[in-house]
Amino acid sequence: MNEFKLLIDGKLVAGVATLDVINPASEEFLAAAPRADIAQLDEAIAAAKAAFPAWSAKPVRERGALLGRVADALEARKDEFARLLTLEQGKPLSEAVWEIAFSIDIIRYHAKLDLPNEVLKEDAKQKVVRQRMPLGVVAAIVPWNFPVVLLVLKLAPALLAGNTVVAKPAPTTPLTTLLFGEICRQILPAGTLNIIVDNNDLGGALSSHADVAKVAFTGSTTTGKKVMSSATSTLKRLTLELGGNDAAIVLDDVDPVEVAPKLLVAAMMNAGQLCLGAKRIYVHDSQYDRICEELGRLARESVVDDGLKQGTQMGPLQNKAQFEKVKGFLEDAKRNGKIVAGGEVLGRKGYFIQPTIVRDIADDARLVTEEQFGPIVPVLRYSDVDDAIARANDSEYGLAGTVWGKDLDRAFCVAAKIETGTVWINKFLDVSPDIPFGGAKQSGVGEELGREGLEAYTQAKIINMAK
């Protein structure tokens, strides 16, 4: 394993201490990551601030060209990144390959965008133009479930818009971010991107720092509220992609054999550690028993193992804290519902939990009301679709959801009543760099991806000129 360094002002530097990064499939030491202190954080922010004038002055097409080179460099080492991602995060190699490929697509999409002046009004007396100006230093705070893609969907628009960045990965998955910093260092001007690693002790200082103009954060709603609070002193711009308790509503005209594999993927991708995953499945009375049976069968047949092993379909939970949390949900499910499949941890090293299907559980059970963020999903019965919609909406969260049915007009009408930022019909996680997403309610503030995501890293300026 390579020696990993922080990236501050174009230099790879050691931290004042180190963090042990653990392979979640074996619970064994993987690598030592450098750990920054407050002084190094301040250095990184100062470097970003100093680099901002020259970087923002570059024409947008020059910034885009440099981003294109970053994408090329990442693609040239995509196999190395995918393997490292599996080692530190735990997901199957096939999912890691997808994450790296999608990250490359996101960077290339932004590399081709432009931020032209827009003429809003022009007549004989005046001309009104809207410009999109960069904000300054952006703090990008990234979680451990998708550490590469959730970094680049912040980094790419921020840099293209002319901002500079201080990125902070999660302490349990810092390695791919640090490796990404190594390739960016060879392409981007010094100070444009800085990467620090902490032990969850520098986030408040970063998000409240007077020289940080915007915070882009993905993580739990609880932490997102703290980020929002810390940003108030300077009224920082915010993009928050937070927790979800996404509902899947299965209509009565589906084919259970056809829909069950798709539901299982929606619930179990990345071992259920997906904010956009199906966390609650509502099934009509007429299909309930059959779909529970199919989901149970598929869950029992799933191959749960080290993500680097051929044929693995689901890896471990990413870290011990999440492992212990999900075990608590298992106990709740056993008390309040009927386990159709799974329900146990695997009796070996690694943070492995069997993919678990739970039926006949009440709406007020923890597994239904809270975000489990693990491979355990409740299947709930309904007889009236309006009741299912009301129960799906009875949540503080509103990130995404899915509707499954053969009558597309009917499915669309159901989707239109779901109170979330995104709803997919007869598919799941169809994300694209050019389609924005963002959460409703307590699932977030602002949008990411698409032109809306790019403009979120800018300040609109109106120039109103008399003729």
Secondary structure, DSSP 8 states (H G I E B T S, - for coil): -----EEETTEEE--SEEEEEEETTTTEEEEEEEE--HHHHHHHHHHHHHHHHHHHHS-HHHHHHHHHHHHHHHHHTHHHHHHHHHHHH---HHHHHHHHHHHHHHHHHHHT-----EEEEE-SSEEEEEEEEE-SEEEEE--SSSTTHHHHHHHHHHHHTT-EEEEE--TTS-HHHHHHHHHHHTTS-TTSEEE---SSSSHHHHHH-TTEEEEEEES-HHHHHHHHHHTGGGT-EEEEE-----EEEE-TTS-HHHHHHHHHHHHHGGGG--TTS--EEEEEHHHHHHHHHHHHHHHHH--BS-TTSTT--B---SSHHHHHHHHHHHHHHHHHSEEEE--SB-SSSSS-B--EEEES--TTSHHHHS---SSEEEEEEESSHHHHHHHHH-SSEESEEEEE-S-HHHHHHHHHTS-SSEEEES-S----TTS-B--EETTEES-BSHHHHHHTTEEEEEEEEE-
